[in-house]
């Protein structure tokens, strides 16, 4: 079961990642830096609200790596990733409209009537951000901040494995439905030309499971990953790039967090950020070769002041 799952899911996942990194848009270093500073501004606005309501906001993913290795953005990075616990995220949703809706929109499963994203994203109004393999939905083609939810993980090994496999299966199905119904023609054309068998599999599965809309699958995944045990030994980030099993660590490795530096700002990192970054990137202090420095492949970028 695990072998089949790994071959099936990872094969298709790698195909998508290769597609993304092989066609990187070039917006130039000055434009990229402008985008990074804009992302930093979004982070500061969200952080201000989180501080006001005593919601710890952690840097994660490439942003955490940037804080440790570069004291700021990874030079080629074009997004910013943060994380908060499920309980804190619920509180954030309660205050978002009051505190941030004038400038931003929050699109997230089980928050919007039509969740267009797999995990919460804060979108900057009056901006434009379109990548090579982006969704055809213009409402989410905006500059964004990714929010990943730290969820409790069941203590029982059997329950954890069954739950994790189910959640990863739902994510995979959702990905095929998105490929079939929501992704733009660039991604489909790329796979059709470069890996026809994978293209056919993704289109077939996407068609078969499109009896539910993409946003309904997102809602189901968000419900499936949740665990009510606030005292569980383990926590994880079930909807990030490494899926359910990728970042399971003991609770004390996540909390209470430790301070780091990012673009001159004091930021919060996971308590054992070394364990986390090694799990994500291996020898994370070594710069990857240029061909593996993936970005979103930006093809259109506009800031609110340029409207």
KASULMO-V732989 format. One record per residue. NEAR is the number of other ideal C-beta (glycine too) atoms within 8 Angstrom. Layout:
# KASULMO-V732989
NEAR / NEAR
This chain:
# KASULMO-V732989
5 / 5 / 6 / 7 / 11 / 8 / 8 / 9 / 10 / 8 / 9 / 14 / 8 / 8 / 11 / 11 / 9 / 8 / 13 / 12 / 11 / 6 / 11 / 9 / 11 / 4 / 8 / 6 / 5 / 6 / 9 / 11 / 8 / 9 / 13 / 12 / 8 / 12 / 13 / 11 / 8 / 15 / 12 / 9 / 11 / 13 / 9 / 8 / 14 / 13 / 9 / 7 / 9 / 5 / 11 / 11 / 11 / 14 / 15 / 13 / 12 / 9 / 15 / 17 / 13 / 14 / 15 / 12 / 8 / 9 / 7 / 9 / 12 / 9 / 5 / 7 / 12 / 9 / 10 / 13 / 12 / 15 / 12 / 14 / 8 / 10 / 7 / 11 / 12 / 8 / 10 / 14 / 10 / 6 / 10 / 12 / 6 / 5 / 8 / 12 / 10 / 4 / 7 / 13 / 8 / 14 / 13 / 14 / 14 / 7 / 9 / 10 / 2 / 6 / 13 / 13 / 11 / 8 / 12 / 14 / 13 / 13 / 13 / 13 / 9 / 5 / 12 / 9 / 12 / 9 / 10 / 12 / 13 / 9 / 10 / 7 / 8 / 5 / 7 / 12 / 11 / 12 / 13 / 12 / 11 / 12 / 14 / 14 / 15 / 12 / 12 / 12 / 12 / 10 / 9 / 6 / 5 / 6 / 9 / 12 / 8 / 8 / 12 / 11 / 11 / 9 / 14 / 13 / 9 / 12 / 13 / 11 / 11 / 14 / 10 / 13 / 16 / 12 / 13 / 12 / 9 / 11 / 9 / 9 / 5 / 9 / 12 / 12 / 8 / 11 / 14 / 8 / 6 / 6 / 7 / 8 / 6 / 11 / 11 / 8 / 9 / 13 / 11 / 8 / 11 / 14 / 8 / 6 / 11 / 10 / 3 / 8 / 9 / 11 / 11 / 8 / 14 / 14 / 11 / 11 / 15 / 13 / 8 / 10 / 12 / 9 / 10 / 5 / 8 / 6 / 3 / 12 / 6 / 12 / 13 / 13 / 13 / 11 / 12 / 12 / 5 / 9 / 11 / 13 / 8 / 11 / 10 / 9 / 14 / 8 / 10 / 7 / 10 / 13 / 8 / 4 / 11 / 8 / 8 / 13 / 10 / 13 / 8 / 5 / 9 / 5 / 10 / 10 / 14 / 14 / 11 / 10 / 12 / 6 / 9 / 14 / 12 / 10 / 9 / 10 / 7 / 4 / 6 / 11 / 5 / 5 / 3 / 6 / 6 / 5 / 5 / 7 / 8 / 7 / 11 / 10 / 11 / 14 / 7 / 8 / 11 / 8 / 9 / 8 / 4 / 5 / 5
